[in-house]
Structures are given as C-alpha cells and as structure tokens.
Amino acid sequence: MILIAAADLNNGIGFKNSLLYDIPEDKKFFKEKTIGGTVIMGRKTYESLPVKPLPKRQNIIMTGNNDKIFEDAVSIHSTEELLEFISGIPEDKVFVIGGAEIYSKLLPFCSTAYITRIYSTRSADRFIPDFDTLENWKPVEKSEIKEYNGIRYQFIKYSKKITLDNWKMM
Ligand SMILES: NC(=O)c1ccc[n+]([C@@H]2O[C@H](COP(=O)([O-])OP(=O)(O)OC[C@H]3O[C@@H](n4cnc5c(N)ncnc54)[C@H](OP(=O)(O)O)[C@@H]3O)[C@@H](O)[C@H]2O)c1
C-alpha cells in the first residue's frame, strides 16, 4: 500500500474536517498518482470531499457503521476486512489517502509514502507521524522546492526498509 498525504512543518494535515492548504500542483500530483487505482479513506475524509466518490478510482470507505451505504463506493468495516478485500490488487495501485485515523491504522501495511511537505504552519487538529524520524522509513526521492502564493512545498517519496519483523507481517 502507498500512503499519500500533504503535511506541514508540524505534520498537520487537517483542521475542522478540512484540508489545511489548497495547492493546485499538489492536487494534480495526487490525481496523477491515484487515478486508475484504489483509494482507501476514512468516513470523515469521505464526507469532507467536494466531489464524491473520487472519479476514475475505486473508492473504499472505512466505517464502523454497518448500516452506512456510500453510492459508487465500497464500505469496509475493519482492517482485516480491508486486507482481505485488497488482497488481489497490485500493491502499487492501492493508496491510503487519509485522514489521520486511517493513516495511523494502515501505516504498518504501507511500504511507500508520498508526502507533500509544506514549509509552513497553520492551526491543525489532525496530524501524521514525522516520516523523517519514523523508524525504518527513509526519503528516496525529493523534488525541487516549489512555491505557490508564497507557500513553499516539496514532494518527497519515502520507502520503508524491510526488517525481519515487518517481513513476517507480509
Ligand atoms: N492533508 C492530507 O493529505 C489529508 C488527507 C486526507 C484527510 N485529511 C484531513 O484529515 C481529517 C480527517 O481525519 P480523521 O482522522 O478525523 O478521520 P478519517 O481518518 O478520515 O475517518 C475516521 C473514521 O474512519 C472510520 N474508521 C477508522 N478506523 C476504522 C477501522 N479500523 N475500521 C472501520 N472504520 C474505521 C471511522 O468511521 P465511523 O465513525 O463512521 O465508524 C472513523 O470515525 C480532515 O481534516 C481531512 O481534511 C488530510
């Protein structure tokens, strides 16, 4: 699985069920990476989307509510059910797209992360771990630093080093 997120210098990703920043090239990057694939999101992130479901992608929505039906999307009710559901899909076509709760629960199953690092800070109430200090993760690709409306940002790809422990989980 591939985790994809935009996080600022505090690792903030959201506030009041909205994104913190609106950077057109980041949206384009997200679209280019995920289009044609399967995207996994939490119910709260799904509700925050301006367009639902995300077009040209298989949308999976995680919810504990068995009665909740999402049009043109798949509802999944546990991590175990999710792992079973995606077992036939190539790993590089499955994207974990948030929010904080889903990133945290699915991080152990991810081997790549695309983080758009935004070199700024804003009030946030949702965060991701800091991939620069996360054990077994290392940056493998960095774009140049870009700027939009005075906000600097950079696309960074991280990979997880395979250890005996996480190899046993696979
Ligand atoms: N910057 C970024 O890249 C980015 C990306 C995505 C989202 N965000 C932001 O993140 C925030 C939302 O994140 P969040 O942490 O509040 O919510 P979330 O992760 O989007 O959704 C949480 C919900 O997912 C369901 N869930 C969680 N674990 C589950 C499991 N194991 N099995 C089944 N269902 C499960 C539950 O739904 P029920 O309550 O229905 O049971 C839970 O309330 C927003 O501010 C959003 O804008 C930022």
The ligand as a MOL file (V3000), in Angstrom:
LIG
                    3D

  0  0  0     0  0            999 V3000
M  V30 BEGIN CTAB
M  V30 COUNTS 48 52 0 0 0
M  V30 BEGIN ATOM
M  V30 1 N -3.5080 16.6220 4.2100 0
M  V30 2 C -3.9130 15.4630 3.7290 0
M  V30 3 O -3.2170 14.8620 2.9030 0
M  V30 4 C -5.2230 14.8760 4.1640 0
M  V30 5 C -5.7380 13.7580 3.5110 0
M  V30 6 C -6.9710 13.2310 3.9490 0
M  V30 7 C -7.6420 13.8150 5.0030 0
M  V30 8 N -7.1050 14.9050 5.6110 0 CHG=1
M  V30 9 C -7.7920 15.5520 6.7310 0
M  V30 10 O -7.9020 14.6180 7.8040 0
M  V30 11 C -9.0390 14.9650 8.5890 0
M  V30 12 C -9.9210 13.7390 8.7970 0
M  V30 13 O -9.1700 12.7410 9.5040 0
M  V30 14 P -9.7930 11.9670 10.7650 0
M  V30 15 O -8.7020 11.2680 11.4470 0
M  V30 16 O -10.6210 12.9270 11.5660 0 CHG=-1
M  V30 17 O -10.8610 10.9690 10.1020 0
M  V30 18 P -10.7050 9.8150 8.9920 0
M  V30 19 O -9.4590 9.0440 9.2460 0
M  V30 20 O -10.9320 10.3870 7.6500 0
M  V30 21 O -12.0080 8.9310 9.3120 0
M  V30 22 C -12.1560 8.3590 10.5890 0
M  V30 23 C -13.3000 7.3680 10.5300 0
M  V30 24 O -12.8830 6.2000 9.8080 0
M  V30 25 C -13.5790 5.0720 10.3230 0
M  V30 26 N -12.5890 4.0960 10.7730 0
M  V30 27 C -11.3870 4.3360 11.3900 0
M  V30 28 N -10.7380 3.1920 11.6070 0
M  V30 29 C -11.5200 2.1890 11.1430 0
M  V30 30 C -11.3980 0.7820 11.0740 0
M  V30 31 N -10.3050 0.1260 11.5320 0
M  V30 32 N -12.4140 0.0740 10.5240 0
M  V30 33 C -13.5110 0.6980 10.0410 0
M  V30 34 N -13.6770 2.0230 10.0620 0
M  V30 35 C -12.6950 2.7620 10.5970 0
M  V30 36 C -14.4880 5.5740 11.4540 0
M  V30 37 O -15.7240 5.8770 10.8210 0
M  V30 38 P -17.1490 5.8270 11.6090 0
M  V30 39 O -17.1000 6.9650 12.5850 0
M  V30 40 O -18.1470 6.0060 10.5120 0
M  V30 41 O -17.2060 4.4810 12.2710 0
M  V30 42 C -13.7790 6.8430 11.8850 0
M  V30 43 O -14.6060 7.7670 12.5280 0
M  V30 44 C -9.7470 16.0850 7.8420 0
M  V30 45 O -9.3570 17.3380 8.3880 0
M  V30 46 C -9.2190 15.9470 6.4290 0
M  V30 47 O -9.2680 17.1610 5.7000 0
M  V30 48 C -5.9190 15.4400 5.2090 0
M  V30 END ATOM
M  V30 BEGIN BOND
M  V30 1 1 1 2
M  V30 2 2 2 3
M  V30 3 1 2 4
M  V30 4 1 4 5
M  V30 5 2 4 48
M  V30 6 2 5 6
M  V30 7 1 6 7
M  V30 8 2 7 8
M  V30 9 1 8 9
M  V30 10 1 8 48
M  V30 11 1 9 10
M  V30 12 1 9 46
M  V30 13 1 10 11
M  V30 14 1 11 12
M  V30 15 1 11 44
M  V30 16 1 12 13
M  V30 17 1 13 14
M  V30 18 2 14 15
M  V30 19 1 14 16
M  V30 20 1 14 17
M  V30 21 1 17 18
M  V30 22 2 18 19
M  V30 23 1 18 20
M  V30 24 1 18 21
M  V30 25 1 21 22
M  V30 26 1 22 23
M  V30 27 1 23 24
M  V30 28 1 23 42
M  V30 29 1 24 25
M  V30 30 1 25 26
M  V30 31 1 25 36
M  V30 32 1 26 27
M  V30 33 1 26 35
M  V30 34 2 27 28
M  V30 35 1 28 29
M  V30 36 1 29 30
M  V30 37 2 29 35
M  V30 38 1 30 31
M  V30 39 2 30 32
M  V30 40 1 32 33
M  V30 41 2 33 34
M  V30 42 1 34 35
M  V30 43 1 36 37
M  V30 44 1 36 42
M  V30 45 1 37 38
M  V30 46 2 38 39
M  V30 47 1 38 40
M  V30 48 1 38 41
M  V30 49 1 42 43
M  V30 50 1 44 45
M  V30 51 1 44 46
M  V30 52 1 46 47
M  V30 END BOND
M  V30 END CTAB
M  END
